[in-house]
Amino acid sequence: MRNATFVVPQDGNSLSCEQIRQHKKRLVPGDRRIAIDGFLDDRHYISPPSDTMRSTILMIDRETSARASIKGDDRFGSLQVQAQAWTHYLMRRSRFYLDPDLTSEQQVENLQSLRSGMMALATRPFWKEFRWAASTTVDFEKAVVSNIVNEAVRGRTLIVEPAGDLQYEHRALRADLSAGVALPFGVDASPWPEAKAVAKYRAMPDLDLTATGAYKGRTPSLRERFDSVNGNPDLGPERIAHAEVRAVKHIAERVHLEVAPYFKRSSGTIVASRDPMTLGKLTNLGIVRFWGVDAQARVAVHPMADAGGGYSYVKANSSDTGDDPLDRLPHHRWDLWARARPDPRISVLARARYVGAANDQTRRVSGYVVLEASVAAQITSEYLGVLRVDDLADEQPETRAGYHTAGRVVSLVLQGSWQ
């Protein structure tokens, strides 16, 4: 559960008795850490219209997004504490045109949203093989949307999530149990419990077995509730239960195999209605059951090269609409990749990805394969350069009904890091 995160000591091991005694006497230098993060982006662009259907052309006249966060952690004896605060801002002006010359404006959407929150967490080991943790997260979100005639819709939500965690570790067994409650305000939803239980057992030196069970929910976003086109202010929360068993096998330190069958049961899943009378309007589904499996493999074929791949299968059934109740949820996905490191500073990666056929409202979208390649080079200790090519064969697959990707895209990124 996200707000009951387990904090591991900096050295990755349990605190010894001697360490605890030393920490009680003084605060070890370097235990206190503060991280500050900031981001600002401003852009203008045109969203590609449908390739097969006549539709409006969306121009994002301006989109400004910003975020700022501060996070700190400290240690007092064997007690670790952590706190974080953040705020995200988005302003987007969307204009819809009927003609490619962008002269006949049909609609305008002016969106401003703000999301802020804070989190506090404390954790401490006790006895020899146990650790507890407690946390509280507060998340606030508000938005205002106006149209071409300056009619405005406003909304705000607040969620408070207190939680606790208990962990046990002994030899080959590790167990973790988290539990809490979500308290929503500003939306028509009652509080609901949340929990996650994980048990990991090392059956053999090279075989790990992990069982996971979880229950979580979320309130509908402000856009889902108040969007002028398909929003529904009467939407209820989504809630989902998840069960999974994962096996991880290592062979001679060269082969890594992983397989994880799972089952999910959700209620209130938010989807676009397929009813001809309300086509596109968001609604809550009844009970939806998912079952599937994830698998992956990685092989070190050479000290300077490795290869691998993954496969995912999922099947969904709804008590309301039958099979395949969710749009753009293919049954099959797979990927194959190979990576070479001819030099310690250079990494070359090639990948093939397959996404199977899926439904999109009333249409069927075919499956597709795309090829990708990238080269990363550590130019100096401060600078990293990455050359990437997406859709190498320029297939321009149809990812939604009537919408294709841009095709081959070449990008070059130069990243700097200083201390």
VONUMI-689972 format. One record per residue: x, y, z of N, C-alpha, C in turn; residue in one letter. Coordinates in steps of 0.001 Angstrom, whole numbers, plus 500000, padded with zeros to 6 digits. Layout:
N
XYZXYZXYZA...
END
This chain:
419
500839498831500000500000500000500000500878501222500000M500592502202499159501588503224498880501913504102500079R500929504346500978501206505244502074501710504519503324N502073503258503170502704502524504267504033501968503793A504776502808503088506044502384502512507027501976503608T507695500861503392508688500375504345510023501027504046F510623501640505032511894502336504860513013501451505368V513934501111504506515071500258504863516211501137505336V516958500725506346518137501483506756519080501701505584P519889502763505675520712503166504547521654502073504082Q522138501237504982523069500188504574522360498960504037D520998498981504023520243497874503461520076496700504402G520629496777505639520534495669506581519821496120507849N519479495172508697518862495489509969519888496154510882S519393497006511777520276497660512725520718496670513795L522013496633514071522514495777515130522280496448516483S522387495661517545522204496209518886523215497320519163C524459497114518734525491498114518964525166499401518216E524667499278516968524286500462516212523178501226516907Q522195500484517427521076501136518109521583501909519326I522488501316520094523030502003521273523771503259520864R524522503201519767525247504375519313524295505466518848Q523224505050518149522267506039517654521526506722518796H521324506001519901520658506614521034521513507721521652K522808507587521535523703508577522116523839509815521242K523812509625519945524045510764519053523412510471517700R523250511496516919522739511374515560523923511192514630L523974510108513924525109509820513055525158510836511917V526301511493511664526395512452510561526013511796509241P525254512500508446524847511987507141523494511317507142G522880511116508328521568510498508375520488511446507867D520679512725508053519684513706507625519878514009506142R518795513840505381518853514099503936517659514941503520R517889515879502621516826516727502082516971516760500567I515872516498499878515878516520498410514798517492497936A515172518353497012514248519329496433514163519087494942I512949519055494420512735518759493006511829519825492407D512150520277491194511327521264490506511286521002489018G510193521379488388510024521146486953509099522214486389F509447522721485203508610523701484517508633523402483029L507451523360482415507355523052480989506254523913480368D506541524478479199505563525276478464505633524868477000D504480524515476413504504524016475041503238524410474288R503340524365472957502224524580472041502287523461471003H501154522857470668501188521776469686499787521496469178Y499746520712468081498485520279467489498387518767467654I497289518304468207497082516876468383496630516275467057S497281515202466573496898514613465278495433514185465272P494679514556464246493273514144464149493161512700463667P491950512197463595491713510837463104492143510732461647S492675509566461278493099509324459899491948508840459022D490890508374459636489824507737458854488464508391459041T488289509196460088486991509798460350487116511316460382M486084511975459915486061513434459967485860513867461415R486752514667461916486666515099463304487296516478463443S487065517083464588487654518387464838489162518252465033T489867519340464802491319519394464982491594520113466292I492332519453467153492629519996468474493988520684468460L493976521974468792495221522718468944495369523114470410M496470522707471006496777523143472357497471524499472228I496688525541472437497195526898472248498297527217473239D498160526664474424499234526799475407499008525783476507R500088525150476932500038524201478042501245524443478931E500974524866480139502034525131481108501854524204482294T502871523445482607502828522553483756504059522793484621S503872522664485905504965522884486852504757521987488061A505851521626488674505774520856489916506930521255490815R506715521090492089507756521335493082507518520398494249A508580519864494796508450518977495942509697519061496806S509513518771498058510628518709498993510433517478499858I511512516743500065511448515501500813512642515432501743K512399515029502958513481514915503928513310513697504804G514425513134505247514360512033506204515492512169507208D515256511643508371516214511761509468516112510507510327D517065510352511233517075509197512121517407509665513529R516610509187514487516822509493515892516912508162516632F518120507769516962518312506444517503517944505428516438G517069504500516769516626503507515790515352503939515072S514830505126515402513609505632514778513953506426513520L513372506036512413513535506773511160512253507532510866Q512397508777510441511243509597510091511457510164508696V510347510366508014510394510877506640509169511757506411Q509355512840505667508254513748505360508432514277503948A507328514556503293507363515061501933506168515974501699Q506380517019500908505309517919500490505486518200499005A504378518333498280504461518538496842503291519381496351W503471519973495183502395520688494509502609520597493004T501539520341492263501568520234490802500550521224490231H500941521940489202500061522935488578499978522674487082Y498769522832486512498575522664485075497613523722484566L498012524401483494497142525327482782497180524949481308M496002524622480735495947524222479334494791524937478643R495094525539477481494078526194476657493922525386475372R492794524700475228492544523829474078491532524495473144S491853524505471851490952525074470841490626523990469804R489354523864469470488886522855468522488432523548467241F488998523114466092488699523727464797488082522712463859Y487243523218462952486597522367461960487408522233460687L488377523131460448489124523140459192490624523096459469D491400522547458526492849522447458724493558523792458713P492896524856458224493509526185458250493356526857459606D492648526208460511492447526698461868491813528086461890L490760528244461088490043529521461041488635529417461616T488054528202461597486687528019462067486710527339463436S486718528160464475486806527645465825485440527168466312E485387525924466795484123525362467248483976525398468761Q485060525124469489484967525027470935486300525407471556Q486232525840472813487416526202473591487278525571474974V488382525058475478488408524560476847489608525164477562E489345525912478612490398526493479438490430525734480761N491529525085481030491654524243482211492769524758483107L492456524877484388493475525152485401493261524177486550Q494322523512486954494205522545488042495418522647488952S495201522292490207496254522317491213496102521088492089L497190520392492274497204519231493154498326519398494160R497999519318495434498985519482496489498787518387497524S499841518098498239499720517072499263500943517016500153G500850516170501158501968515959502075501883514548502641M503025514073503112503114512726503662504094512732504816M503773511998505870504682511825506996504733510344507343A505932509846507635506124508421507907507160508243509011L506915507267509869507881506894510905507996505379510933A509198504870511157509419503424511194510529503091512184T510410501903512780511387501528513803511427500006513937R512595499392514064512665497941514328512371497648515784P511877496459516086511684496055517467511884494543517565F512197494107518783512640492762519010513791492453518045W513815491298517459514957490974516598514591490912515132K513367490545514841513007490261513449511786491043512976E511392492081513730510197492828513388510524494300513134F509629494926512417509696496365512197508273496886512001R507991498062512558506702498700512338506893500011511583W505840500445510934505845501736510250504431502302510314A504341503624510369503055504311510360503181505555509500A502135505858508751502201507016507861500815507609507668S500814508848507202499579509531506822499860510349505573T498976510226504585499081510986503345497837511839503180T498030513093502802496938514020502526497103514515501095V496071514339500268496136514706498852494934515587498513D495200516804498053494149517757497711494236518109496229F493092518171495563493053518461494132491874519378493838E492111520401493012491025521274492585491264521680491131K490172522002490430490274522388489021489086523259488648A489294524091487643488221524899487063488365524826485550V487241524589484862487228524459483409486166525402482861V486537526210481861485587527114481222485566526858479731S484443527188479065484283526926477636484306528221476832N483855528155475571483975529271474644483098530461475052I482030530213475802481162531304476260481440531628477725V482591531152478223483061531455479572482180530870480668N481508529761480374480806529017481405481816528131482121E481828528186483446482861527496484212482272526393485072A483039525331485202482715524223486098483897524045487040V483588523904488348484635523781489347484460522505490151R485562522000490654485495520825491498486726520725492377G486579520025493500487716519812494397487500518534495188R488580517868495509488528516649496312489690516647497304T489481515959498393490509515794499424490457514351499919L491603513706499960491687512331500457492761512269501537I492392511726502687493324511503503793493472509998503965V494731509523503998494992508081504058495979507761505174E495491507462506377496380506944507432496596505442507250P497776504957507604498070503533507397499149503081508362A499225501764508536500266501171509355500842499945508668G502052499564509065502740498450508413503497497646509462D503504496330509284504255495427510153505026494460509279L506331494331509554507179493449508749507916492461509645Q508025491233509122508723490167509836509706489512508868Y510909489266509329511917488607508483512710487619509326E512743486364508857513495485327509559514005484318508542H515309484273508399515957483346507474515369483475506071R514710482415505589514236482422504199512849483037504039A512232483480505130510869484000505072510840485489505383L510090486227504567509872487654504810508394487953504577R507746488563505552506320488870505453506093490342505746A505155490942505029504867492367505167503358492556505093D502780493198506100501344493452506132501103494937506345L500381495573505412500024496986505509498513497105505511S498008498069506270496567498295506318496299499755506625A495208500254506103494848501647506320493428501906505885G493088503173505799491742503555505392491841504828504561V491026504927503512490956506118502662489723506917503065A489930508194503381488852509071503819488660510164502777L487681510016501862487478511018500816486542512138501272P486834513353500818485990514516501074485764515238499750F484578515787499562484273516527498341483752515661497226G483533514374497479483001513463496485482052512503497197V481016512067496486480010511215497081480532509784497181D481362509549498193481933508212498408482190508029499886A481897506837500384482147506507501781483598506058501954S484153506189503148485510505680503389485595504183503099P486766503744502654486952502319502396488307501871502945W488410500600503351489684500083503856490628499757502704P491911499800502979492935499395502021493940498523502747E494464497529502047495403496607502687496268495928501633A497434495474502066498326494710501194499127493747502059K499172492484501653499940491464502359500885490791501366A502151490684501754503164490078500890503958489069501717V504095487872501192504931486848501830505933486344500800A507207486432501144508270486003500229509070484899500895K509264483802500151509961482642500706511020482165499725Y512245481987500221513330481462499393513325479948499515R512624479286498578512481477837498637513800477126498384A514642477709497534515960477176497206516892478367497048M518203478146497075519120479276496923518889480080495651P518332479438494610518129480143493346516646480227492963D515739480058493930514308480123493641513590480904494728L512936481996494343512151482816495255510678482728494883D509829482545495896508385482505495707507764483656496495L506870484403495831506230485559496470504731485502496238T503967485618497318502507485684497228502059487072497678A501158487677496908500699489038497186499181489095497135T498593489756498106497165490035498108496968491499498471G496068492200497779495903493633498021494476494066497718A494067495139498354492766495753498100492949497265498156Y492480497962497107492700499400497025491579500031496218K491399501331496381490380502048495623490873503419495208G490085504086494389490394505458494010489095506183493687R489076507480493956487933508295493581488099508733492127T487013509027491410487148509506490040487864510850490005P488636511061488956489352512324488818488367513446488509S488840514687488663487978515829488375487584515851486906L488495515480486022488147515455484597487098514398484314R487228513234484932486227512192484727484848512644485206E484816513457486223483533513913486748482973515122485996R483846516048485560483348517332485073483706517658483629F484313516734482909484622517000481499483340517354480742D483422518401479903482221518895479222481702517933478164S482553517009477668482144516103476597481594514793477161V482371514125478014481940512813478494481992512665480010N482150513750480734482207513682482189480879513288482802G480960512753484020479762512316484730479939512623486215N479262513656486728479440514024488144478925512979489114P478161511989488625477609510955489494478498509718489593D479697509775489045480590508623489105480949508269490543L481026506982490819481465506501492118482916506053492068G483475505650493196484884505242493223485096503861492609P486324503623492181486748502296491743487378501568492921E487148500256492993487773499442494031488209498123493411R489388497665493787489932496475493142490669495614494162I490473494300494042491198493314494846492131492546493914A493324492249494388494367491658493543495030490513494288H495255489401493593495981488258494148496986487767493111A498207487491493555499269487114492613500256486187493296E500782485239492515501881484381492957503009484524491945V504200484842492416505338485081491518506492484153491869R507053483540490848508218482677491019509385483254490226A510532483365490875511742483906490243512842482857490354V513393482469489215514406481413489157515679481943488512K516815481664489146518126482018488591518890480729488286H519494480680487121520237479492486707521682479896486406I522584479398487221524022479600487003524391481073486842A523644481971487466523902483404487424523920483973486007E523371483213485060523333483687483678521908483807483142R521005483038483719519628483029483233518689483458484361V517807484375484042516798484860484989515420484576484403H514616483803485132513262483462484691512258483941485731L511133484456485256510122484986486166508743484734485579E507822484224486396506451483988485956505515484359487098V504379485019486743503471485510487779502028485431487299A501310484349487620499867484319487357499138485201488382P498017485807487962497313486717488871495813486699488597Y495067487231489553493617487386489435493226488714490075F492309489435489429491819490701489959490298490726489889K489721491422490843488274491627490852488012493095491176R487371493785490262487126495209490459485638495493490461S485267496565491132483895497064491110483951498571490878S483052499055490041483010500485489762484035500964488758G484628500078487982485620500495486978485021501540486054T485748502649485855485245503766485056485595503534483594I484571503499482735484762503281481303483831504205480536V484102504347479231483212505096478343482033504203477958A480838504717478081479632503940477799479565503557476323S479085502342476055478861501878474687477381501959474311R476568502494475189475145502682474914474985503737473822D474294503421472708474138504407471620473511505715472085P472704505677473150472051506894473623473010507792474400M474043507218474993475005508004475787476430507649475394T476661507391474110477963506922473640479076507880474060L480063507340474742481210508141475155481126508655476571G479936508753477162479819509253478531480390508230479499K481131508714480483481756507817481434480729507237482393L480952505989482766480044505297483669480821504271484481T480225503808485577480832502760486401480316501393485978N481239500461485764480845499083485511480540498383486827L479883497237486722479656496399487897480913495613488225G480766494332488464481912493483488794482663493111487518I483976493330487511484846492919486403485921492009486976V486104490854486336487135489903486762488221489816485705R489450489853486165490617489731485290491424488527485739F491954487795484792492938486763485117493962486711483993W495186486412484374496238486410483363497558485974483951G498616486204483189499952485809483608500967486741482964V502000487083483713503149487824483201504369486922483285D505188486937482256506400486117482249507518486886481568A508737486665482033509885487288481398511125486440481608Q512074486629480713513333485883480782514473486802480359A515632486601480970516823487368480625518020486426480645R518860486500479625520009485614479490521265486444479255V522293486202480034523592486837479818524380485964478842A524330486306477571524973485476476550526475485720476470V526920486861477011528332487231476936528560488319477982H529769488468478524530004489548479489529629490930478961P529608491077477629529275492380477058527932492378476330M527117491350476528525833491288475820524839490438476594A523582490855476564522507490058477133521255490249476289D520310489364476471519076489388475693517947488863476556A516728489161476139515593488704476913514282489018476234G513230488777476959511904489029476422510851488844477504G509636489235477175508539489103478115507242488825477386G506303488246478107504988487943477546503935488217478606Y502807488782478176501721489083479088500404488674478454S499589487973479236498243487589478781497235488044479824Y496111488611479371495054489024480281493701488796479627V492745488367480420491376488155479990490476488845480989K489460489574480497488555490302481374487120489959481032A486283489900482073484869489623481891484069490478482869N483003491094482367482169491962483185480804491341483403S480267491535484603478916491065484886477873491874484122S478262493060483619477336493924482883477390493698481376D478621493624480824478775493632479368479433492388478802T479816491421479615480427490202479117481923490341478926G482465489609477939483908489613477686484375490952477126D485644491228477358486324492420476841485551493698477155D485329494001478423484567495200478764485371496495478680P486697496407478631487536497595478644488103497868477260L488110499119476863488682499511475580490204499407475616D490765499045474479492213499012474265492924498157475319R492337496981475605492973496009476492493227494733475702L494393494631475029494676493428474236494923492220475124P494582491030474607494826489803475365496308489473475425H497039489776474367498437489351474271499356490552474049H500487490526474733501597491463474506502898490684474664R503881491023473850505201490455474059506263491427473574W507473491230474059508596492031473574509860491192473630D510762491457472687512070490818472605513123491909472523L514225491733473223515252492757473211516651492136473300W517610492904472817519018492506472903519844493754473191A520815493604474063521630494750474467523103494375474406R523907495278473896525354495069473802526085496244474432A527215495929475061528053496959475676529491496788475143R529743497267473929531083497109473363532149497861474138P531711498838474922532609499637475751531867499934477056D532575500013478188531872500289479447531047501569479416P531373502479478510530647503750478458529534503762477422R529390502687476655528421502670475550527494501471475699I526198501716475487525198500653475527524296500776474303S524120499658473585523279499627472390522119498677472652V520889499134472405519704498344472696518797498289471474L518316497105471149517327496908470085516148496148470669A514930496552470304513738495949470891512627495820469852R511880494720469938510668494520469139509505494349470095A508436495119469891507268495061470772506025494685469971R505232493795470543503964493405469917502819493726470864Y501784494352470308500552494637471043499417493995470261V498664493119470900497623492372470209496396493198469866G495491492580469132494249493235468728493393493529469954A492599494611469865491752495012470984490552495775470459A489540495920471315488354496694470977488553498153471375N488003499055470563487973500476470891486566500971470609D485753501068471658484335501364471519483694500295470615Q483205500702469450482509499749468572483409499187467487T484690499511467478485591499059466422486673498141466979R487210497328466081488297496412466407489595496987465864R490604497104466721491910497620466307492867496446466189V493526496328465057494414495197464796495685495276465639S496310494117465844497584494072466532498711494603465655G499836494911466274500955495473465506502277495182466212Y503351495263465430504709495106465928505489496365465586V506235496893466533507090498045466281508513497713466715V509470498291466011510884498104466304511454499395466866L512316499255467867512946500411468504514441500144468651E515228501218468666516670501080468869517187502330469561A518208502156470369518798503300471060520264503037471342S521017504131471432522428504085471799522637505109472905V523198504674474032523488505560475153524997505596475360A525544506790475523526987506948475699527264507888476859A528092507433477795528529508283478895529702509104478377Q529384510302477887530396511125477215531489511526478196I531092512062479342532009512370480441531317511925481730T531958512167482841531334511802484113530095512635484398S529966513796483749528812514662483967527752514554482884E528119514102481678527186514156480556526898512769479984Y525605512553479726525142511319479096524369511689477830L524690511038476726523985511276475473523210510030475057G521985510216474555521136509101474135520556509411472760V520788508513471807520179508579470483519144507475470393L517892507829470080516797506868470100515990506965468813R515595505803468291514737505741467104513510504897467458V512335505500467416511080504795467647510432504438466316D509742503310466290509100502812465068510097502831463908D511142502052464101512263502040463146511814501718461727L510841500823461563510371500435460228509275501355459698A508943502406460420507933503379459991506587502709459695D506136501837460598504879501122460406503652501990460660E503790503012461511502675503897461861501438503095462283Q501544502290463334500428501422463717499223502216464217P498057501596464069496819502185464564496666501801466032E496829502755466926496761502483468354495361502705468917T494554503519468250493148503720468574492374503705467265R491074503495467354490270503441466134490385504761465371A491010504673464193491155505849463349492367506699463631G493191506313464600494353507122464964495624506288464831Y496585506817464085497874506153463894498980506976464542H500078506320464866501215507036465440501924507839464355T502874508650464783503590509513463842504571508753462971A504829507485463275505796506716462497507186506863463069G508190506782462191509579506825462649509894508184463280R510431508144464491510811509358465211512228509180465736V513092510130465423514477510107465878514651511223466912V515196510868468061515393511867469115516803511766469665S517331512897470071518665512983470653518558513746471967L519050513119473044518957513711474377520362513833474956V520641515003475512521899515223476226521549515573477667L522021514754478584521676514914479999522920515219480806Q522799516216481680523925516605482537523599516372483982G524603515954484757524441515728486197525699516193486901S525500517040487915526649517588488643526449517422490125W527571517277490830527523517164492293528368518253492925Q
END
